[in-house]
């Protein structure tokens, strides 16, 4: 029967290579040439398989280390920044301790103090950022820390040899200490923000089997697979495992048992990738009435599936962060305080800062739009305690808002239903309306 239960002989060479990589012990180093020789395939085929395996999380490729089979972690609990990634961030040069590049760091230490004082801050997993001070470099290595030498300086052969023996990296870059620390901190903030955004990758295990059917399968095949799995909808894939359609129980109603599915399936179905935010997938599923979404890779090959119930449940029980770090929205909103009047109506008060100014020296229309949108989102959260997404927004800019003005942002509900909200938001300076917006939003946890 067409489906996911294929033998090794029925798999394409590409799929066989992916299975081979997935079954390797964690920590195994893999090269294109080695795999091509062992599996009797061309180096081009081996290269494409390794790149897809990296995309699926089976392997990790690092400069100066190579490609290694890794244990696929949940994306919500990723590894910390590695020394190899730091080396790439600062565009530096490795001086010694290559075997330690895969190790992770947990804090930065700026070597701008006396040696004795510095020792209190350095421990295993630290990264000492220091100039041409070989005594500090050696001390850091002795305490299990990596070293980044700034200003384009190098180090002695003795220190390089010591770094190799300790299996701890010592690196060099041309930037000054302040610039290097800023670059690394920026990378850490960006990674922290990305970690807190739930992705489809948090739900899907690429190694799990997924029930599929081919275009040549019949209604009888669909019924049999439905009885075996309990599912009422399946992706339709071609001989290369690319998604070409979807078929559901509704599609086959009234059709004879021998009818092939290529005549009944929905062609070019909506799909998502491992990098699609869960909130985006949920919105699409609710707005389009979709119960099952195929998850595909860059070549539109099937990786797995996510159900509407899985997506909405993950959003319901996820720990929603109050702050995503130094995003533009968070920075703009950070100066506004929540207020409530006698009737418990919500509003926000804050100062129009110079960073909000546009080309005319007044608060820019883009900032005002973002502030009104955030005020509406917070009112929607306060009212419904549900996830939602903005559908449309119409803005009116009535007067310019001067810098350093104390403004209030007042959102209100015009109409509310289980699936939709209509809101109005006003920006007030004293009692004058400076800008207003009309918004509609859709709840994405409505079943």
TAJOFEN-V390955 format. One record per residue. N is the residue number from 0. RES is the residue in one letter. SS is DSSP state (alpha for helix, beta for strand, coil for the rest). PHI is phi as a letter, one per 40 degrees, with the letter a starting at -180 (* if undefined). OMEGA is omega in radians with two decimals (none if undefined). Layout:
# TAJOFEN-V390955
n = [N N]
res = [RES RES]
ss = [SS SS]
phi = [PHI PHI]
omega = [OMEGA OMEGA]
This chain:
# TAJOFEN-V390955
n = [0 1 2 3 4 5 6 7 8 9 10 11 12 13 14 15 16 17 18 19 20 21 22 23 24 25 26 27 28 29 30 31 32 33 34 35 36 37 38 39 40 41 42 43 44 45 46 47 48 49 50 51 52 53 54 55 56 57 58 59 60 61 62 63 64 65 66 67 68 69 70 71 72 73 74 75 76 77 78 79 80 81 82 83 84 85 86 87 88 89 90 91 92 93 94 95 96 97 98 99 100 101 102 103 104 105 106 107 108 109 110 111 112 113 114 115 116 117 118 119 120 121 122 123 124 125 126 127 128 129 130 131 132 133 134 135 136 137 138 139 140 141 142 143 144 145 146 147 148 149 150 151 152 153 154 155 156 157 158 159 160 161 162 163 164 165 166 167 168 169 170 171 172 173 174 175 176 177 178 179 180 181 182 183 184 185 186 187 188 189 190 191 192 193 194 195 196 197 198 199 200 201 202 203 204 205 206 207 208 209 210 211 212 213 214 215 216 217 218 219 220 221 222 223 224 225 226 227 228 229 230 231 232 233 234 235 236 237 238 239 240 241 242 243 244 245 246 247 248 249 250 251 252 253 254 255 256 257 258 259 260 261 262 263 264 265 266 267 268 269 270 271 272 273 274 275 276 277 278 279 280 281 282 283 284 285 286 287 288 289 290 291 292 293 294 295 296 297 298 299 300 301 302 303 304 305 306 307 308 309 310 311 312 313 314 315 316 317 318 319 320 321 322 323 324 325 326 327 328 329 330 331 332 333 334 335 336 337 338 339 340 341 342 343 344 345 346 347 348 349 350 351 352 353 354 355 356 357 358 359 360 361 362 363 364 365 366 367 368 369 370 371 372 373 374 375 376 377 378 379 380 381 382 383 384 385 386 387 388 389 390 391 392 393 394 395 396 397 398 399 400 401 402 403 404 405 406 407 408 409 410 411 412 413 414 415 416 417 418 419 420 421 422 423 424 425 426 427 428 429 430 431 432 433 434 435 436 437 438 439 440 441 442 443 444 445 446]
res = [X X X X X X X X X X X X X X X X X X X X X X X X X X X X X X X X X X X X X X X X X X X X X X X X X X X X X X X X X X X X X X X X X X X X X X X X X X X X X X X X X X X X X X X X X X X X X X X X X X X X X X X X X X X X X X X X X X X X X X X X X X X X X X X X X X X X X X X X X X X X X X X X X X X X X X X X X X X X X X X X X X X X X X X X X X X X X X X X X X X X X X X X X X X X X X X X X X X X X X X X X X X X X X X X X X X X X X X X X X X X X X X X X X X X X X X X X X X X X X X X X X X X X X X X X X X X X X X X X X X X X X X X X X X X X X X X X X X X X X X X X X X X X X X X X X X X X X X X X X X X X X X X X X X X X X X X X X X X X X X X X X X X X X X X X X X X X X X X X X X X X X X X X X X X X X X X X X X X X X X X X X X X X X X X X X X X X X X X X X X X X X X X X X X X X X X X X X X X X X X X X X X X X X X X X X X X X X X X X X X X X X X X X X X X X X X X X X X X X X X X X X X X X X X]
ss = [coil coil coil coil coil coil coil alpha alpha alpha coil coil alpha alpha alpha alpha alpha alpha alpha alpha alpha alpha coil coil coil coil coil coil beta beta coil alpha alpha alpha alpha alpha alpha alpha alpha coil coil coil alpha alpha alpha alpha alpha alpha alpha alpha alpha alpha alpha alpha alpha alpha coil coil beta beta beta beta coil coil coil beta beta beta beta coil coil coil coil coil alpha alpha alpha coil coil coil coil beta alpha alpha alpha alpha alpha alpha alpha coil coil coil beta beta beta beta coil alpha alpha alpha coil coil coil beta coil coil beta beta beta beta coil coil coil coil alpha alpha alpha alpha alpha coil coil coil coil coil coil beta beta beta beta beta coil coil coil alpha alpha alpha alpha alpha alpha alpha alpha alpha coil coil coil beta beta beta beta coil coil coil coil coil coil coil alpha alpha alpha alpha alpha alpha alpha alpha alpha alpha coil coil coil beta beta beta coil coil coil coil alpha alpha alpha alpha alpha alpha alpha alpha alpha alpha alpha alpha alpha alpha alpha alpha alpha alpha alpha alpha coil coil beta alpha alpha alpha coil coil coil coil coil coil coil coil coil beta beta beta coil coil coil beta alpha alpha alpha alpha alpha alpha alpha alpha alpha alpha alpha coil coil coil beta beta beta beta beta coil coil coil coil beta beta beta beta beta beta beta alpha alpha alpha alpha coil coil coil coil coil coil coil beta alpha alpha alpha coil coil beta beta coil coil coil beta beta coil coil coil coil beta alpha alpha alpha alpha alpha alpha alpha alpha alpha alpha alpha coil coil coil beta beta beta beta beta coil coil coil coil beta beta beta beta beta beta beta alpha alpha alpha alpha alpha alpha alpha alpha alpha alpha coil coil coil coil coil coil coil coil coil coil alpha alpha alpha alpha alpha alpha coil coil coil beta beta beta beta coil coil coil coil coil beta beta beta beta beta beta coil coil alpha alpha alpha beta coil coil coil coil beta beta coil alpha alpha alpha alpha alpha alpha alpha alpha alpha alpha alpha alpha alpha alpha alpha alpha alpha alpha alpha alpha coil coil coil beta beta beta beta beta beta beta beta beta beta coil coil coil coil beta coil coil coil beta beta beta beta beta beta beta beta beta beta beta coil coil coil beta beta beta beta beta beta beta beta beta beta coil coil beta beta beta beta beta beta beta beta beta beta beta beta coil coil coil coil]
phi = [* c i c c b c d c c c c d c c c c c c c c c c c c d h c c b b d c c c c c c b f b c c c c c c c c c c c c c c c g c b b b b d g b h b b c b c c c c c c b c c c c c c c c c d c c c f c b c c a g d c c c c c b b b a b b c c b b c d c c c c c b c a c g c b c b a c c b c c c c c c c c c c g b c b b c c g g c b a c c c c c c c c c c c f b c b b b a c c c c c c c c c c c c c c c c c c c c c c c c c b d d c b b b d c c c b c b b c c c c b d c c c c c c c c c b g c b a a c b b c c b g c c b a b b b d c c c d g c c c c c c c c c b c c c f c c b b b c c c c c c c c c c c c c c b g c b a b c b b c c c g c c b i b b c c c c c c c c c c b c c c c c a c g c c c c c c c c c c b b c b b c c c g c c a b b a b c c d c c c b c c g b c c c c c d c c c c c c c c c c c c c c c b f b c a b c c a a b b b b c a c b c c g c c b b b b c a c c a b b c b b b b b b b b b b b g b c c c a a a b b b b b c b b c c]
omega = [3.11 3.14 -3.07 -3.10 -3.14 3.09 -3.12 3.14 -3.13 -3.12 3.02 3.11 3.14 -3.13 3.10 3.12 3.11 3.09 3.13 3.14 -3.10 -3.09 3.12 3.07 3.10 -3.13 3.14 3.06 -3.08 3.03 3.13 -3.09 -3.14 -3.11 3.11 -3.13 -3.08 -3.07 3.08 3.06 3.10 3.12 3.09 3.10 3.12 -3.14 -3.13 3.12 3.13 3.14 3.11 3.10 3.09 3.11 -3.12 3.08 3.13 -3.10 3.11 -3.12 3.13 3.10 3.13 3.12 -3.09 -3.11 -3.03 3.02 -3.09 3.06 -3.09 3.12 2.98 -3.08 -3.12 3.10 -3.05 3.08 3.07 3.11 3.12 3.08 3.10 3.12 3.07 3.13 3.10 -3.09 -3.08 3.13 -3.03 -3.14 3.10 -3.14 -3.12 3.11 -3.09 -3.09 3.14 -3.08 -3.10 3.14 -3.09 3.09 -3.13 3.08 3.08 3.05 3.11 -3.08 -3.12 -3.11 3.10 -3.02 -3.13 3.13 -3.12 -3.08 3.14 -3.09 -3.04 3.03 -3.13 -3.13 3.08 2.98 3.11 3.06 -2.97 3.09 -3.04 -3.12 -3.02 3.10 3.10 3.13 -3.13 -3.13 3.12 3.12 3.10 -3.12 3.06 -3.12 2.97 -3.08 3.02 -3.11 -3.07 3.05 3.12 3.13 3.05 3.08 -3.06 3.10 3.13 -3.14 3.10 3.14 3.11 3.10 3.10 -3.13 -3.13 -3.10 3.10 -3.05 2.91 -2.99 3.12 3.04 -3.04 -3.06 3.06 -3.04 -3.10 -3.12 -3.13 3.13 3.12 -3.13 -3.11 3.10 3.11 3.12 3.12 3.11 -3.14 3.13 3.14 3.13 -3.12 -3.12 -3.03 3.09 -3.11 -3.13 3.07 3.11 3.10 -3.08 -2.93 3.00 -3.09 -3.12 -3.10 3.14 -3.13 3.11 3.13 3.06 3.09 3.14 -3.10 3.11 -3.08 3.06 3.12 3.08 3.11 -3.10 -3.14 3.14 3.11 3.11 -3.11 -3.03 -3.07 -3.14 -3.14 3.14 -3.08 2.98 3.02 -3.09 3.08 -3.06 3.09 3.12 3.07 -3.12 3.14 -3.13 3.03 3.10 -3.14 3.13 3.14 -3.10 -3.02 -3.10 3.10 -3.12 3.13 -3.07 -3.10 -3.12 3.13 -3.02 3.13 3.11 -3.03 -3.00 3.00 -3.09 -3.13 -3.11 3.07 3.14 3.02 3.08 3.12 -3.13 3.10 3.06 -3.13 3.14 3.12 3.11 -3.14 3.14 -3.13 -3.12 -3.14 -3.08 -3.11 -3.14 -3.08 -3.12 -3.09 3.13 3.00 3.05 -3.03 3.05 -3.05 3.11 -3.12 3.05 -3.05 3.06 -3.12 3.09 3.02 3.11 3.10 -3.14 3.13 -3.10 -3.09 3.12 -3.14 3.11 -3.09 -3.04 3.12 3.04 -3.10 -3.14 3.08 -3.08 3.13 3.14 -3.04 2.99 3.14 3.13 -3.13 3.13 3.12 -3.02 -2.99 -3.11 -3.09 -3.11 3.14 3.09 3.04 3.13 -3.09 -3.14 3.09 3.09 -2.99 2.99 -3.09 -3.12 -3.14 -3.07 3.04 -3.03 3.12 3.13 -3.13 -3.00 3.06 -3.08 -3.12 -3.13 3.04 -3.14 -3.07 3.13 3.13 3.12 3.12 3.12 -3.13 3.13 3.13 3.11 3.14 3.10 3.10 3.14 -3.14 3.06 3.11 3.10 -3.11 -3.08 -2.93 -3.07 3.12 3.05 -3.13 3.05 3.12 3.09 3.07 -3.08 3.07 -3.06 3.10 3.11 -2.99 3.13 3.08 -3.13 -3.11 3.07 -3.13 3.09 3.05 -3.06 3.05 3.08 -2.99 3.07 3.09 3.13 3.05 -3.12 -3.09 3.01 -3.11 -3.05 -3.02 3.00 2.96 -3.04 2.99 3.10 3.11 2.98 -3.04 2.94 -2.90 3.13 -3.11 3.07 -3.11 3.11 3.07 -3.13 3.01 -3.07 2.92 -3.13 3.12 3.05 -3.08 3.02 3.11 -3.12 none]
